[in-house]
């Protein structure tokens, strides 16, 4: 499952490699482009990454959120809801992939910064 799939560029690549892809995005305009671009080789759903249970059923081998789309979460609470949704829709022993340019402090209201953090279970730069 690709969350914040936008216009479907990654979904198109993954589908071409034989993966079964479900893309989720909040924008009808983006999803319309994605559907045309991928031409029936992936499934696209309109939904908010902070509430994946409202739109996504089932579990996946991987859930991804790329190109810093995780930044659409503006508070720590939103980030927690999104990450929980990504993990809740995984099959056992599978992987969540997302890229960032943030730290835990980035989700404190009014703060944006870049440094290294390590809370014992998650490490990031």
C-alpha positions in Angstrom: 0.0 0.0 0.0 1.3 3.4 -0.9 -0.1 6.3 1.2 -0.1 9.8 -0.2 0.4 8.2 -3.6 -0.2 11.4 -5.5 -0.2 11.0 -9.3 0.8 7.3 -9.1 4.4 7.5 -10.3 5.6 5.0 -7.7 2.5 2.8 -8.1 3.2 2.6 -11.8 6.7 1.4 -11.2 5.7 -1.1 -8.6 2.8 -2.5 -10.6 5.1 -2.8 -13.7 7.4 -5.0 -11.5 4.5 -7.3 -10.7 3.5 -6.0 -7.3 -0.2 -5.7 -6.3 -0.5 -2.0 -5.4 -3.2 -0.1 -3.5 -2.6 3.7 -3.6 -4.3 6.0 -1.1 -4.5 9.8 -1.4 -6.7 12.5 -0.1 -6.9 14.4 -3.4 -9.4 13.4 -6.0 -7.4 15.3 -8.6 -4.2 13.4 -7.9 -6.1 10.1 -7.9 -7.7 10.9 -11.2 -4.2 11.3 -12.7 -2.9 8.2 -11.0 -5.8 6.1 -12.4 -5.0 7.3 -15.9 -1.3 6.9 -15.5 -1.5 3.3 -14.1 -4.4 2.2 -16.3 -6.0 -0.4 -14.1 -2.9 -2.1 -12.9 -3.3 -0.7 -9.3 -6.2 0.1 -7.1 -6.6 3.7 -5.9 -8.7 4.8 -2.9 -9.5 8.3 -1.6 -8.6 8.6 2.1 -6.7 10.5 4.7 -3.4 9.0 5.9 -4.4 9.8 9.5 -7.5 7.5 9.3 -6.5 4.6 7.1 -9.0 2.3 8.7 -11.8 4.4 7.2 -10.8 3.4 3.7 -8.4 0.5 3.7 -9.3 -3.1 4.5 -6.8 -5.9 4.7 -3.1 -6.2 5.3 -0.1 -5.7 3.0 3.5 -6.9 2.7 4.7 -3.3 2.8 3.2 0.1 3.4 5.0 3.1 2.0 4.8 6.9 2.3 7.4 8.6 0.1 8.8 12.0 -0.9 8.4 13.4 2.6 4.6 13.1 2.4 4.7 12.2 6.0 5.2 16.0 6.5 1.4 16.4 5.9 1.1 15.4 9.5 1.5 18.6 11.3 1.3 17.4 14.9 2.8 14.5 16.9 -0.8 13.2 17.3 -1.3 13.2 13.6 2.0 11.4 13.0 1.2 8.8 15.6 -2.2 8.1 14.0 -0.6 7.8 10.5 2.2 5.5 11.7 -0.3 3.3 13.6 -2.4 3.0 10.5 0.7 2.1 8.4 1.7 -0.6 10.9 -1.9 -1.9 11.5 -2.2 -2.7 7.8 0.9 -4.9 7.7 1.0 -8.6 7.5 3.2 -10.2 10.2 7.0 -9.5 9.8 6.6 -7.0 7.0 7.9 -3.5 6.6 6.8 0.2 6.7 8.9 2.5 4.6 8.8 6.3 4.7 11.4 9.0 4.1 11.8 12.1 6.2 13.8 15.2 6.9 12.4 15.7 10.4 13.1 14.8 14.0 10.8 14.0 16.8 11.0 17.7 17.7 9.5 18.5 14.3 6.2 17.4 15.6 6.2 19.7 18.6 3.9 22.6 17.7 5.8 25.5 16.2 9.1 23.7 15.9 11.0 22.5 12.9 14.6 21.3 13.1 17.0 18.7 11.8 19.3 16.6 13.9 19.8 13.0 15.0 17.5 11.2 17.4 17.5 7.7 18.9 14.8 6.6 21.3 16.0 3.0 21.6 13.5 1.7 19.1 13.7 4.2 16.3 16.9 5.9 14.9 16.8 8.7 12.5 18.8 11.6 11.1 
